[in-house]
Amino acid sequence: MHKFYRDKLKELDERIEVYKIEFDEPIQLAEASVSLILNYLKEVKLYVLEKGFDKEEDEIYFFKKLKPDILSKLIYYNAIFKIESKKPHGSYKLIKKYLSNEQIRLKKYFDNNLEFYKYCRTNSTYMDQKYFVRGKHDIKLSLDTYFFESDHNFSTSHDYKVAKILANDLIQVYLEDRLSHLQKRSKPINHSNLNWTASKTALIELIYALHSQGVFENGNVKHIAKYFESVFNIELGDFYHTFMEIKSRKINRTKFIDTLKLSLVRKIEEYEK
């Protein structure tokens, strides 16, 4: 059991690392990762249901340590997908407030489950038989609603809660990183006196066009956008979301680039007169 699980976890981690290179945007990475993790979780579930456990200690170890490792990744990437897809457009203050509210949600979960946090963080074991053995749930032990809807052949009363704690730690780090990045972007470094006077959407369209053509060596969209923000003294905000809006256009998806072409043709014709 343990070798099978460790091999699966290692394989999963390696594939997620490849995804991190392949996908520039958090939403894309999260969406792909959720789908991947669900498949691995399904494999582990089938293995557990088929093989079972030789002794209760093995069952406790699996639901206290092993299953939460994978489940926490699922909770984490699903949370990142929700956070990024619901993040508002707008000013530094608006986005900062949104991310700070997400941190408050984490704090509330911590406060509501403080005793269990202590149990996990101190490596306590005196409640393991109630928490991590199937079929021994006690409603008085602060159960998540998720447990009642889960498959009790592959769940105990608290394995999800362990996974949630692990995921929340990762989400907290993610939010702190986003807030730090946001703060840096709110103080652009002016490398020139050139200011972008067209719309942000126009610049984002241009950035994605340049990226798709591969004109910048080893440049991903995020790095290119950051550079353009600095050079042209502009804050692009959630440029990926704007690109999704460009993508959803029914008519004239490359509106700005088409306009550029027409303007250049006119200028050339003027010089030929």
Secondary structure, 3 states (H helix, E strand, C coil): CHHHHHHHHHHHHHHHHHHHHHCCCHHHHHHHHHHHHHHHHHHHHHHHHHHCCCCHHHHHHHHHHHHHHHHHHHHHHHHHHHHHHHCCCCCHHHHHHHHHHHHHHHHHHHHHCHHHHHHHHCCCCCCHHHHCCCCCCCHHHCCCHHHHHCCCCCCCCCHHHHHHHHHHHHHHHHHHHHHHHHHHHCCCCCCCCCCCCCCHHHHHHHHHHHHHHCCCCCCCHHHHHHHHHHHHCCCCCCHHHHHHHHHCCCCCCCHHHHHHHHHHHHHHHHHHC
